[in-house]
Amino acid sequence: MAPYETDDSAKAGEAEDVRAGRRKAARYVVPVTVVGVAAATIGLVPAFAGSGDPDLPKISAQELIEKIAASDVQQVSGTVKISTDLGLPDLGGLESSLGSGGAGKPSGSDGGSTAEPSSKLLELASGTHTVRVAADGPDKQKLSLLDKASEYSVIRNGDEVWAYDSKSNEVFHTTGAADGKERKHDEEKGQEKGQEKGQESGKGLPEDAPATPQRLAEEALKAVNDTTSVTVDGTAQVAGRDAYKLLIKPKESGSTVGAVSIAVDAKTGLPLKFTLTPASGGAAVVDAGFTQVDFAKPSASTFDFTPPKGAKVTEGDKLKDQGKHAKQEKPARSGEDRGKGLEGGGPKTIGEGWSTIAEFDMGGKGVPSGDNAGNGAVDGFLNSLGDKVSGKFGSGTVFKTRLINVLITDDGKAYAGAVTKDALVKAANAAK
């Protein structure tokens, strides 16, 4: 079926809000990608154009965006296939070293827990994964990452969040997820930015938890502004459901993003599949899609959780209290103020739209050498990602993935964005 001829672009909110959303998308979508939030070999972009495409009423790009925004699916369950290809080398067991700050300690050995969602980030930096999802309103949600011999689950039930790693038999528990005042504030804040109620698909779950196509689509749509081409690119069948395809492309050169394709359920407006392809071509960087979906109310027992006998249980609230106490009591050491510029007012931004670059003052020197960094394995991994560059700014190292690139200068400045290496060097030169 031929693509519909529709609007060439669509605006989402005020320009300042769009830029803020773009920065948030860049900050969030990448961790999500690293968590492995992308679908497996169930159909990259070419698979959308099969002969089985459903014949649906015509719809404009603006109408389809509005359909996504108006979607109020509260109950859903199903299976999401996920694939991530950032172009990272094989981690080769470095996950624990990188996840523990390069100390070489296994995750959880310093009083933490292997079940804490953040500890899963680097483990899932690449490859194919299967996630079971279930939701019954904003207060009951479950995500289960399935492996051949183990399962990792994050469950939110009311004001409690549980995470369980069956491989290590460890449990992470925290409370306060359903605090009424906080949720009301977040909803009001979201509506100020043009979001609808019910559109906070992952609310209450940790940001580090694997996301759904809906959550990824919401973040991508925040990047839509006048630097973006938005069209309806025909129809598709996803998990047995008829869907429209929304195609989002940067108009300008210099971005590493080639296109974002979102398959939107024709009946409910729920994003069923999300695919991000790089400007360099090849396989998708992120591909996340339902292979099975059901909009019936999940069983209440789906969200029940009792720690298994003998499991190590880590209370996240206690860790937070200990962290606050440590920050108050611990004397400052040399180098501890590095990265201070990342907090508070946030980074400076250069450019706009898809070519936005964030500039950070790291408060110190650039990338440490392999001789003094303290962990040769981690240094080797980092060096395998980096290219030495120089210009008017001096010299530095560009760390590359197929989506986000980062330039760290030898004098402690960092430039990051979904842009090419040349764009980073140009930005660093211009900042001098």
TIZAVEX-67052 format. One line per 2 residues: number of its first residue (from 1); for each residue x, y, z of C-alpha. Coordinates in steps of 0.1 Angstrom, whole numbers, plus 2048, in hexadecimal, padded with zeros to 3 digits. Example, Ala and Ser with C-alpha at 12.3 -4.5 7.8 and 13.67 -1.06 7.14 Angstrom:
BEGIN
1) 87B 7D3 84E | 889 7F5 847
end
This chain:
BEGIN
1) 800 800 800 | 80E 822 7F7
3) 817 83B 812 | 7FD 856 818
5) 806 879 80C | 803 88D 82C
7) 811 8AA 840 | 836 8B0 83B
9) 83B 8BB 85F | 829 8BE 880
11) 82F 8D3 89E | 82C 8C7 8C2
13) 828 8E3 8DB | 83C 903 8DF
15) 85F 904 8D1 | 870 906 8F3
17) 85C 8E8 8FF | 865 8D4 8E0
19) 88A 8DC 8E5 | 888 8D1 909
21) 875 8B1 8FE | 890 8AA 8E5
23) 8AB 8AC 8FF | 897 895 916
25) 892 87D 8F9 | 8B7 87C 8F2
27) 8BE 877 917 | 8A3 85C 91C
29) 8A1 849 8FB | 8C6 840 8FC
31) 8C5 830 91F | 8A6 81F 913
33) 8B9 813 8F5 | 8D5 807 90B
35) 8BD 7F4 921 | 8B4 7E1 901
37) 893 7F1 8FA | 890 7E8 8D6
39) 880 7CB 8C4 | 890 7AD 8B5
41) 88E 7A0 892 | 868 7A3 890
43) 869 7BC 874 | 87F 7DA 86E
45) 874 7F7 858 | 873 7E2 837
47) 85B 7C9 847 | 841 7E4 84B
49) 83A 7E5 826 | 82E 7C1 821
51) 811 7B7 80B | 7FB 7B1 82A
53) 7F9 7D6 832 | 7D5 7DE 83D
55) 7BF 7F6 82A | 7B6 811 843
57) 7A5 833 840 | 7BC 84F 837
59) 7CA 863 853 | 7E2 881 854
61) 802 883 868 | 7F3 89D 880
63) 7D4 887 885 | 7E9 869 88D
65) 7FE 87C 8A6 | 7DE 888 8B6
67) 7D2 864 8B7 | 7F1 859 8CA
69) 7ED 876 8E2 | 7C8 86E 8E8
71) 7CE 849 8EE | 7C4 83F 911
73) 7CC 81A 912 | 7CC 810 937
75) 7CD 7EA 934 | 7E5 7D7 91E
77) 7FA 7B8 91F | 811 7A8 906
79) 833 79F 8FA | 84C 7B8 8EC
81) 86A 7AD 8D7 | 888 7C4 8DB
83) 8A8 7C9 8C8 | 8C4 7E3 8CD
85) 8E1 7E9 8B6 | 8F5 807 8C2
87) 915 7FA 8B1 | 925 7F3 8D3
89) 940 7D8 8D4 | 93A 7B9 8E8
91) 93B 7C3 90D | 94C 7A2 916
93) 942 7A2 93A | 949 7C7 940
95) 925 7CE 94B | 92D 7CA 970
97) 94C 7E0 96E | 93B 7FC 95B
99) 91C 7FA 970 | 930 7FD 990
101) 943 81B 986 | 960 808 978
103) 96A 7F9 999 | 968 7D6 98C
105) 94F 7CC 9A6 | 931 7B7 99D
107) 911 7CA 99E | 901 7C8 9C0
109) 922 7C2 9D2 | 923 7E5 9E1
111) 902 7E2 9F3 | 8ED 7E6 9D4
113) 8D9 7CC 9C2 | 8DB 7BB 9A0
115) 8B6 7BE 99F | 8B7 7E4 99E
117) 8AC 7EF 97B | 8CB 806 976
119) 8E1 7E7 979 | 8D1 7D9 959
121) 8DB 7F5 942 | 8FC 7EA 935
123) 8F2 7C5 935 | 8D9 7CD 91B
125) 8ED 7E4 905 | 8E8 7CF 8E6
127) 8D7 7B0 8D8 | 8B4 7A3 8D8
129) 89D 7A0 8F6 | 879 797 8FE
131) 864 7AB 917 | 842 7A1 924
133) 82D 7C0 92E | 80D 7C4 941
135) 7FB 7E3 94E | 7DA 7EB 95F
137) 7D9 810 963 | 7F5 826 96E
139) 7FA 815 990 | 7FE 7F1 984
141) 819 7E8 96C | 831 7CC 966
143) 84F 7C7 94E | 861 7A5 94C
145) 881 7A1 939 | 883 77D 92E
147) 8A4 76A 929 | 8AB 746 920
149) 8B1 73B 944 | 8A5 759 959
151) 88C 775 95C | 88E 799 968
153) 86E 7AB 972 | 865 7CE 97E
155) 842 7D0 98E | 830 7EF 999
157) 811 7E9 9AF | 803 808 9C0
159) 81F 81B 9D1 | 837 7FE 9D0
161) 851 7F4 9B6 | 861 7D2 9B6
163) 87D 7C6 9A0 | 888 7A1 9A0
165) 8A6 791 98F | 8A1 76B 98F
167) 8C4 764 984 | 8D3 773 9A4
169) 8B4 76E 9B9 | 8B5 792 9C3
171) 898 7AA 9C9 | 898 7D0 9C8
173) 87B 7E2 9DA | 871 807 9DC
175) 852 81A 9E6 | 841 83B 9DF
177) 83B 835 9BA | 816 83E 9BD
179) 819 85D 9D2 | 7F9 870 9C9
181) 807 893 9CB | 825 88A 9B6
183) 811 878 99B | 7F8 895 999
185) 815 8AE 996 | 824 899 97A
187) 803 896 968 | 7FD 8BB 969
189) 820 8C2 95D | 81C 8A9 941
191) 7FB 8B9 936 | 80C 8DC 935
193) 823 8CD 91A | 805 8C0 906
195) 804 89D 913 | 7E3 88B 91B
197) 7DA 878 93A | 7E3 853 936
199) 802 85B 920 | 81B 855 93C
201) 81E 830 933 | 83C 829 949
203) 832 83F 966 | 83C 830 987
205) 855 818 978 | 87A 821 97A
207) 887 833 95B | 8A1 818 957
209) 886 7FD 953 | 881 7F0 92F
211) 868 806 91D | 84C 7FE 905
213) 846 80B 8E1 | 82D 824 8F0
215) 847 833 907 | 861 835 8EC
217) 848 845 8D4 | 83E 85F 8ED
219) 863 86A 8F2 | 869 86B 8CC
221) 84A 880 8C6 | 858 89A 8DE
223) 874 8A0 8C4 | 85B 8AA 8A9
225) 85E 8CE 89E | 864 8E2 87E
227) 885 8D0 879 | 871 8B0 874
229) 85F 8A0 858 | 840 88C 864
231) 82C 876 84C | 814 859 84C
233) 827 83D 83B | 80C 824 833
235) 7FF 808 84A | 80B 7E8 85A
237) 800 7CA 86F | 811 7C8 890
239) 809 7AC 8A9 | 7EA 7A5 895
241) 7DD 7C9 897 | 7D7 7E1 87B
243) 7EE 7FF 87F | 7F8 820 86E
245) 81D 828 86A | 829 84A 875
247) 84B 853 865 | 860 86E 876
249) 880 87B 865 | 898 897 86C
251) 898 8B1 850 | 8BB 8BD 857
253) 8DD 8AC 852 | 8F5 8A4 86E
255) 8DF 88E 883 | 8E6 869 888
257) 8C1 862 888 | 8B4 857 866
259) 890 851 86E | 877 846 889
261) 85A 830 87F | 83D 82B 897
263) 822 812 890 | 802 81F 8A1
265) 7E4 808 8A9 | 7C8 814 892
267) 7AD 80E 8AC | 7BD 819 8CD
269) 7D9 831 8C2 | 7F2 81D 8D7
271) 815 81B 8C7 | 81B 7F6 8C0
273) 83E 7F8 8B0 | 85B 811 8B1
275) 878 810 899 | 896 829 899
277) 8AD 825 87B | 8CE 838 879
279) 8D8 850 85D | 8F5 83A 856
281) 8DE 81E 84B | 8DD 7FA 854
283) 8C9 7E9 86F | 8B4 7FC 887
285) 8C5 80B 8A6 | 8A5 805 8BA
287) 888 7EE 8B0 | 86D 7E7 8C9
289) 84C 7D7 8C1 | 830 7C2 8CE
291) 82E 79F 8C1 | 80F 798 8D5
293) 7F7 7B1 8E6 | 7D7 7AF 8F9
295) 7C2 7CC 906 | 7AE 7B7 91F
297) 7B2 7BF 945 | 7D0 7AB 952
299) 7CA 795 970 | 7D0 7A7 992
301) 7E9 78C 99C | 7FF 797 97F
303) 80B 7B4 995 | 80F 7A0 9B6
305) 832 799 9C2 | 841 788 9E0
307) 866 784 9E3 | 870 760 9DD
309) 87E 74C 9FB | 8A3 753 A00
311) 8A4 771 9E9 | 8B9 78F 9F2
313) 8A2 7AD 9F6 | 8B1 7D0 9F3
315) 89C 7ED 9FE | 8A1 80A 9E6
317) 894 824 9FF | 8AF 81B A18
319) 8CA 81E 9FC | 8BC 841 9F4
321) 8BF 84B A19 | 8E2 83D A1B
323) 8EC 84F 9FC | 8DF 870 A09
325) 8F1 86B A2A | 912 862 A18
327) 910 882 A03 | 90C 896 A23
329) 927 885 A36 | 941 87C A1C
331) 95D 895 A18 | 963 8A2 9F5
333) 980 891 9E2 | 994 89D 9C4
335) 980 899 9A5 | 95E 894 9B6
337) 951 8B5 9A7 | 955 8A8 984
339) 935 8A8 971 | 926 8C2 989
341) 91A 8D5 96A | 903 8B8 962
343) 8EC 8C1 97F | 8D8 8E0 986
345) 8D3 8F5 967 | 8DD 8D9 950
347) 8F2 8DA 931 | 8F5 8F6 918
349) 8E6 8ED 8F6 | 8F4 8F5 8D3
351) 8DD 8F4 8B5 | 8B9 8E8 8B4
353) 8A3 8CC 8A9 | 8B3 8AA 8A1
355) 8D6 8BA 89F | 8D5 8C7 8C3
357) 8F6 8C2 8D6 | 8F9 8C4 8FB
359) 918 8D4 90A | 924 8C9 92C
361) 940 8D7 942 | 94E 8B8 953
363) 962 8CD 96B | 983 8BC 965
365) 999 8AA 94C | 98D 895 92F
367) 98E 86F 92B | 9A8 85E 941
369) 9C3 84A 931 | 9C5 824 935
371) 9E3 828 94C | 9D2 83B 968
373) 9AC 833 964 | 9AF 815 97B
375) 99D 7FB 967 | 9AE 7EF 947
377) 990 7DB 93B | 978 7F9 93D
379) 992 810 92D | 996 7F7 910
381) 970 7F7 90B | 96E 81D 90B
383) 98C 821 8F4 | 97C 809 8DB
385) 95F 822 8D7 | 975 841 8D4
387) 985 855 8B8 | 99F 86F 8C0
389) 996 890 8B0 | 9A5 8B4 8B0
391) 99B 8D7 8A5 | 99A 8FB 8B1
393) 98D 8EE 8D2 | 9AD 8D9 8D8
395) 9AA 8B3 8D9 | 993 899 8E6
397) 982 878 8E1 | 961 871 8CF
399) 94F 852 8DD | 938 843 8C3
401) 918 82F 8C0 | 901 82D 8A3
403) 8EA 846 8B4 | 8FA 85C 8CE
405) 91D 86A 8CB | 931 87C 8E6
407) 950 891 8E3 | 964 895 903
409) 980 8AF 900 | 9A1 8AC 913
411) 998 8CC 926 | 979 8BC 935
413) 95C 8C7 91E | 943 8AF 910
415) 92D 8B2 8F1 | 911 898 8EC
417) 8F5 893 8D4 | 8E5 87D 8B9
419) 8FD 88D 8A0 | 91C 884 88C
421) 93F 887 898 | 946 8A4 880
423) 928 8B7 890 | 937 8B2 8B3
425) 959 8BF 8A8 | 948 8DD 897
427) 935 8E5 8B7 | 954 8E2 8CC
429) 967 8F9 8B5 | 94A 913 8B5
431) 949 912 8DB | 96D 91F 8DD
end
